[in-house]
């Protein structure tokens, strides 16, 4: 019998006759029916109405109390979808915050009105107290205070109806706080973040940001001095006679004005280097007055940690006080490995007194402008947070950059004054200098 199937069809190199083609069509139809059944099942679970459907549904303004594990099909979201209760708020099924405003016009995480937070640090108790206050948010049922040592909410402060709270931690270290407002069961975006340091020290010791006395290493809480939260370091300093390194033991009592000393008001450590200063090595172009990290608790072993595991944090507050006029750039914070820098936070200006832009470079490539419009002498709070290989850089309490740089072993922190020019390659006078001021230095490895 002749083949009556026209036109002929081919599949995997074989010519299909009418019978084979019909079998193929039947298979496709069966798959399509299964997809229809699955879609109907999902629709039955999520659709509005119907006594047999177990998930309540409706607009965002009608969300019930977000009991732990409760489901709600929110038709006010785009697209409409099932959300889950956590006991205090509604989240996506995967636990992510909901990006849409909800709860009857209340603030949605990431988009709604958030409180504005402020703080003071006072004496009292064993090591002092941190006093927090924030602006009220219209319609807020309660406020939640978060703390770095308790990221799921500070114990006893998770449903505050006031706009203030006093914290009295028992451990001397740097703390960070932020606040959210909950309106109609929906948690707002986070407030700005506030950093505070305990123990408190009276004015002249850094306004609560450093240790006591006029010794810069004690003020920075480094090498076991002060409250010990500033890490362990040596100091590399380019003098006109050549580069010198001040080892961690000697650095405990080292003062060398104008290079490494307290500033005129005893509110920060001044780090300065002249443009004719000695270079660190043959491969280094520029002089520096910069701290190089040592292993925690050690005055003899240089730090060397893995950038792909553990959590490594360095933060501080820096003012750029003076640029040499040619190539106005200074690196204020780094991650380094055995060969080169793997991260730079660098302040740049078009002139020695011009407005600054702070830039971030990762693995030798500029990846982000962190903040712009910074005046000479204006303080910038910065933080480098490397958590199991994931990098977060924060500026003035807000996240400015996230990424996964792929750091390996042999990493360490550096911080201070590392100008990107000298009197040879940029024609700066030998009397020209770079100066920064540093306070609230904090280092943690876990």
Secondary structure in CASP SS format (residue, H / E / C, confidence):
PFRMAT SS
TARGET T0000
AUTHOR 0000-0000-0000
METHOD secondary structure of the structure
MODEL  1
X C 1.00
X C 1.00
X C 1.00
X C 1.00
X C 1.00
X C 1.00
X C 1.00
X C 1.00
X E 1.00
X E 1.00
X E 1.00
X C 1.00
X C 1.00
X E 1.00
X E 1.00
X E 1.00
X C 1.00
X H 1.00
X H 1.00
X H 1.00
X H 1.00
X H 1.00
X H 1.00
X H 1.00
X H 1.00
X H 1.00
X H 1.00
X H 1.00
X H 1.00
X H 1.00
X H 1.00
X H 1.00
X H 1.00
X H 1.00
X H 1.00
X H 1.00
X H 1.00
X H 1.00
X H 1.00
X H 1.00
X H 1.00
X H 1.00
X H 1.00
X H 1.00
X H 1.00
X H 1.00
X C 1.00
X C 1.00
X C 1.00
X C 1.00
X C 1.00
X C 1.00
X C 1.00
X C 1.00
X C 1.00
X E 1.00
X E 1.00
X E 1.00
X C 1.00
X H 1.00
X H 1.00
X H 1.00
X C 1.00
X C 1.00
X C 1.00
X C 1.00
X C 1.00
X C 1.00
X C 1.00
X C 1.00
X E 1.00
X E 1.00
X E 1.00
X E 1.00
X C 1.00
X C 1.00
X C 1.00
X C 1.00
X C 1.00
X C 1.00
X E 1.00
X E 1.00
X E 1.00
X E 1.00
X E 1.00
X C 1.00
X C 1.00
X C 1.00
X C 1.00
X E 1.00
X E 1.00
X E 1.00
X C 1.00
X C 1.00
X C 1.00
X C 1.00
X E 1.00
X C 1.00
X C 1.00
X C 1.00
X C 1.00
X E 1.00
X C 1.00
X C 1.00
X C 1.00
X E 1.00
X C 1.00
X C 1.00
X C 1.00
X C 1.00
X C 1.00
X C 1.00
X C 1.00
X C 1.00
X C 1.00
X C 1.00
X E 1.00
X E 1.00
X E 1.00
X E 1.00
X E 1.00
X E 1.00
X C 1.00
X C 1.00
X C 1.00
X C 1.00
X C 1.00
X C 1.00
X E 1.00
X E 1.00
X E 1.00
X E 1.00
X E 1.00
X E 1.00
X C 1.00
X C 1.00
X C 1.00
X C 1.00
X C 1.00
X C 1.00
X C 1.00
X E 1.00
X E 1.00
X E 1.00
X E 1.00
X E 1.00
X E 1.00
X C 1.00
X C 1.00
X E 1.00
X C 1.00
X C 1.00
X C 1.00
X C 1.00
X C 1.00
X C 1.00
X C 1.00
X C 1.00
X C 1.00
X E 1.00
X C 1.00
X C 1.00
X C 1.00
X E 1.00
X E 1.00
X E 1.00
X E 1.00
X C 1.00
X C 1.00
X C 1.00
X C 1.00
X C 1.00
X C 1.00
X E 1.00
X E 1.00
X E 1.00
X E 1.00
X E 1.00
X E 1.00
X E 1.00
X E 1.00
X E 1.00
X E 1.00
X C 1.00
X C 1.00
X E 1.00
X E 1.00
X C 1.00
X C 1.00
X C 1.00
X C 1.00
X C 1.00
X C 1.00
X E 1.00
X E 1.00
X E 1.00
X E 1.00
X C 1.00
X C 1.00
X C 1.00
X C 1.00
X C 1.00
X C 1.00
X C 1.00
X C 1.00
X C 1.00
X C 1.00
X C 1.00
X C 1.00
X C 1.00
X C 1.00
X C 1.00
X C 1.00
X C 1.00
X C 1.00
X H 1.00
X H 1.00
X H 1.00
X H 1.00
X C 1.00
X C 1.00
X C 1.00
X C 1.00
X C 1.00
X C 1.00
X C 1.00
X C 1.00
X C 1.00
X C 1.00
X C 1.00
X C 1.00
X C 1.00
X E 1.00
X E 1.00
X E 1.00
X E 1.00
X E 1.00
X E 1.00
X E 1.00
X C 1.00
X C 1.00
X E 1.00
X E 1.00
X E 1.00
X E 1.00
X E 1.00
X C 1.00
X H 1.00
X H 1.00
X H 1.00
X H 1.00
X C 1.00
X C 1.00
X C 1.00
X C 1.00
X E 1.00
X C 1.00
X C 1.00
X C 1.00
X E 1.00
X E 1.00
X E 1.00
X C 1.00
X C 1.00
X C 1.00
X C 1.00
X C 1.00
X C 1.00
X E 1.00
X E 1.00
X E 1.00
X E 1.00
X E 1.00
X E 1.00
X C 1.00
X C 1.00
X C 1.00
X C 1.00
X E 1.00
X C 1.00
X C 1.00
X C 1.00
X C 1.00
X C 1.00
X C 1.00
X C 1.00
X E 1.00
X C 1.00
X E 1.00
X E 1.00
X E 1.00
X E 1.00
X E 1.00
X E 1.00
X C 1.00
X C 1.00
X C 1.00
X C 1.00
X C 1.00
X C 1.00
X C 1.00
X E 1.00
X C 1.00
X C 1.00
X E 1.00
X C 1.00
X C 1.00
X C 1.00
X C 1.00
X C 1.00
X E 1.00
X E 1.00
X E 1.00
X E 1.00
X E 1.00
X E 1.00
X E 1.00
X E 1.00
X E 1.00
X E 1.00
X E 1.00
X E 1.00
X C 1.00
X C 1.00
X C 1.00
X C 1.00
X C 1.00
X C 1.00
X E 1.00
X E 1.00
X E 1.00
X E 1.00
X E 1.00
X E 1.00
X E 1.00
X E 1.00
X C 1.00
X C 1.00
X C 1.00
X C 1.00
X E 1.00
X E 1.00
X E 1.00
X E 1.00
X E 1.00
X E 1.00
X E 1.00
X E 1.00
X E 1.00
X C 1.00
X C 1.00
X C 1.00
X C 1.00
X C 1.00
X C 1.00
X E 1.00
X E 1.00
X E 1.00
X E 1.00
X E 1.00
X E 1.00
X E 1.00
X C 1.00
X C 1.00
X E 1.00
X E 1.00
X E 1.00
X E 1.00
X E 1.00
X E 1.00
X E 1.00
X E 1.00
X E 1.00
X E 1.00
X C 1.00
X C 1.00
X C 1.00
X C 1.00
X E 1.00
X E 1.00
X E 1.00
X E 1.00
X E 1.00
X E 1.00
X E 1.00
X E 1.00
X E 1.00
X C 1.00
X C 1.00
X E 1.00
X E 1.00
X E 1.00
X E 1.00
X E 1.00
X E 1.00
X C 1.00
X C 1.00
X E 1.00
X E 1.00
X E 1.00
X E 1.00
X E 1.00
X E 1.00
X C 1.00
X C 1.00
X C 1.00
X C 1.00
X C 1.00
X C 1.00
X C 1.00
X E 1.00
X E 1.00
X E 1.00
X E 1.00
X E 1.00
X E 1.00
X E 1.00
X E 1.00
X E 1.00
X C 1.00
X C 1.00
X C 1.00
X C 1.00
X C 1.00
X C 1.00
X C 1.00
X C 1.00
X C 1.00
X C 1.00
X C 1.00
X C 1.00
X C 1.00
X E 1.00
X E 1.00
X E 1.00
X E 1.00
X E 1.00
X E 1.00
X E 1.00
X E 1.00
X E 1.00
X E 1.00
X E 1.00
X E 1.00
X E 1.00
X C 1.00
END
